[in-house]
Amino acid sequence: MPNRTILVIENIDCCFSARSREDGKDRKTPPAVCYGDGGGDYDEDEYYEEDEGNWRDDFSEKQSLTLSGLLNFIDGLWSTSGEERVIVFTTNYKDRLDAALLRPGRMDMHIYMGYCGGDAFKTLAHNYFLVGDHPLFPEIRELLAGVEATPAEVSEMLLRSEDADAALAGLVEFLEEKKKLASSVDASRTSGLK
């Protein structure tokens, strides 16, 4: 890996067969997950046990990345001469990762990317439309405070029109629908408890 390189490993929790050494549980890893686009040299049906709904051990033995192998790979990158290397791991399940992978020196910074808040929305609006303020901003901020919307959902709504007014109005409608849906789900849960 040359200097001034960024290596991104997406869904790190899916790339090796052992969850955490403390769990003592093995997790079978589907071949398509380990290789991103599923373009490896394997027959998926050969490794999948239809009746049991899991992946057979012989795949793990033949091609799977182990936690030990991953740790050795990371340590090897840092121990070689060179500088300005950044490794980015993504996961939706940080709790599935072994403590050895999470410790400082391997992962120096942990960034939680949660739901879209007012500041993130303002940045997205500026990036898409070069606007720093708009009459709909306060309403959108208020809706975002009460609705769980990801930055990707907000971006998708902003991309639906090149006109800032139309895109922001569409985002307001989207957030209002999410709010109504969340309210109806909460109401049905509450009525189910009585």
C-alpha positions in Angstrom: 0.0 0.0 0.0 1.7 3.2 -1.1 2.0 6.4 0.9 -0.9 8.9 0.9 -3.4 6.1 0.5 -6.9 5.6 1.9 -8.1 2.0 2.3 -11.8 1.6 2.9 -13.1 -1.8 4.2 -16.9 -1.7 4.2 -19.0 -3.8 6.6 -16.0 -5.1 8.5 -18.4 -7.1 10.7 -19.2 -9.3 7.7 -15.7 -9.9 6.5 -14.5 -12.5 8.9 -16.0 -15.7 10.4 -15.4 -15.0 14.1 -17.5 -12.4 15.9 -15.6 -11.8 19.1 -13.2 -14.2 20.7 -15.1 -13.6 23.9 -18.4 -14.8 22.4 -17.0 -18.2 21.5 -19.5 -18.4 18.7 -18.6 -18.8 15.0 -20.6 -17.0 12.4 -20.8 -18.3 8.9 -20.0 -15.7 6.3 -21.7 -15.7 2.9 -19.2 -15.5 0.0 -20.9 -12.5 -1.6 -20.5 -10.4 1.5 -16.8 -11.1 1.8 -16.0 -10.0 -1.7 -18.4 -7.1 -2.1 -19.8 -7.6 -5.5 -19.9 -11.4 -5.3 -17.5 -11.7 -8.2 -15.3 -14.4 -6.7 -14.6 -17.8 -8.2 -17.2 -19.9 -6.3 -20.5 -21.4 -6.8 -22.8 -19.9 -4.2 -25.0 -23.0 -4.1 -22.0 -25.2 -3.3 -21.5 -23.5 0.1 -25.1 -22.7 1.1 -27.1 -25.4 2.9 -30.7 -24.8 1.8 -32.3 -27.0 4.5 -30.3 -25.4 7.4 -30.2 -21.8 6.0 -26.5 -21.2 6.7 -23.1 -21.3 5.0 -21.0 -24.5 5.3 -17.7 -24.6 7.1 -15.8 -25.7 4.1 -16.2 -22.2 2.6 -14.7 -20.7 5.7 -11.8 -23.1 5.5 -11.1 -22.4 1.8 -11.6 -18.7 1.4 -12.7 -16.7 4.4 -10.8 -14.0 6.0 -10.1 -14.7 9.7 -10.0 -12.1 12.5 -6.3 -13.1 13.1 -5.5 -12.6 9.4 -7.2 -9.2 9.4 -5.3 -8.1 12.6 -2.0 -9.2 11.0 -2.8 -7.3 7.8 -3.6 -4.1 9.7 -0.5 -4.4 11.9 1.6 -5.1 8.8 0.4 -2.0 7.1 1.5 0.2 10.0 4.8 -1.6 10.6 6.1 -1.1 7.0 7.9 2.1 6.3 5.9 4.9 4.9 3.4 7.4 6.1 0.1 9.1 5.5 -2.1 6.0 5.3 -5.7 6.0 6.5 -7.7 2.9 6.9 -11.5 3.4 7.2 -13.7 0.6 8.5 -17.5 0.8 8.2 -20.1 -1.3 10.2 -23.7 -1.1 11.2 -22.9 -3.4 14.2 -20.0 -2.1 16.2 -21.0 -4.5 19.0 -20.1 -7.5 16.8 -16.5 -6.5 16.5 -13.8 -8.0 18.6 -12.1 -5.7 21.2 -8.7 -6.3 19.6 -9.9 -4.7 16.4 -11.4 -1.7 18.2 -8.4 -0.9 20.5 -6.4 2.4 20.0 -3.6 1.8 17.5 -5.9 -0.2 15.2 -8.9 2.1 15.3 -7.9 5.5 16.6 -11.2 7.3 15.9 -14.7 6.0 16.1 -17.3 8.2 14.3 -21.0 7.5 14.8 -23.0 8.5 11.7 -26.6 8.6 13.0 -29.7 10.3 11.8 -29.6 13.6 10.0 -29.8 16.6 12.3 -30.2 20.3 11.6 -26.5 21.0 11.1 -26.0 18.1 8.7 -29.1 19.1 6.8 -27.7 22.7 6.4 -24.5 21.3 5.1 -26.3 19.1 2.6 -28.5 22.0 1.4 -25.4 24.1 0.9 -23.6 21.4 -1.0 -26.6 20.8 -3.3 -27.9 24.3 -3.8 -25.3 26.7 -2.5 -27.8 28.2 -0.1 -26.9 29.2 3.5 -30.5 30.0 4.5 -34.0 29.5 3.3 -37.5 30.2 4.6 -38.1 26.4 5.0 -35.0 25.8 7.0 -36.6 26.3 10.5 -39.5 24.0 9.6 -37.1 21.3 8.3 -34.9 21.6 11.4 -38.0 21.1 13.6 -39.1 18.1 11.6 -35.7 16.5 11.7 -35.6 16.9 15.5 -38.7 14.7 15.7 -38.1 12.3 12.9 -35.5 9.6 12.3 -34.2 10.4 8.7 -30.8 9.3 7.5 -28.5 11.7 5.6 -29.0 9.5 2.6 -32.8 9.9 2.7 -32.4 13.7 3.0 -29.9 13.7 0.1 -32.3 11.6 -2.0 -35.1 14.1 -1.5 -32.8 17.0 -2.3 -31.6 15.4 -5.5 -35.2 15.2 -6.9 -35.1 18.7 -8.2 -32.5 21.2 -9.3 -34.7 24.0 -8.0 -34.0 24.6 -4.3 -37.5 25.7 -3.5 -39.1 22.6 -5.0 -36.5 20.2 -3.4 -36.9 21.7 0.0 -40.7 21.6 -0.2 -40.4 17.9 -1.3 -38.2 17.3 1.8 -40.8 18.9 4.1 -43.5 16.6 2.6 -41.3 13.6 3.0 -40.5 14.4 6.7 -44.1 15.1 7.5 -45.1 11.7 6.1 -42.4 10.0 8.2 -43.7 11.9 11.2 -47.3 10.7 10.6 -46.1 7.1 10.0 -44.1 7.2 13.3 -47.1 8.6 15.2 -49.4 5.9 13.8 -46.9 3.2 14.8 -46.6 4.7 18.3 -50.4 4.9 18.6 -50.8 1.2 17.6 -48.1 0.2 20.1 -49.8 2.2 22.9 -53.2 0.8 22.1 -51.8 -2.7 22.0 -50.5 -2.3 25.6 -53.9 -1.4 27.1 
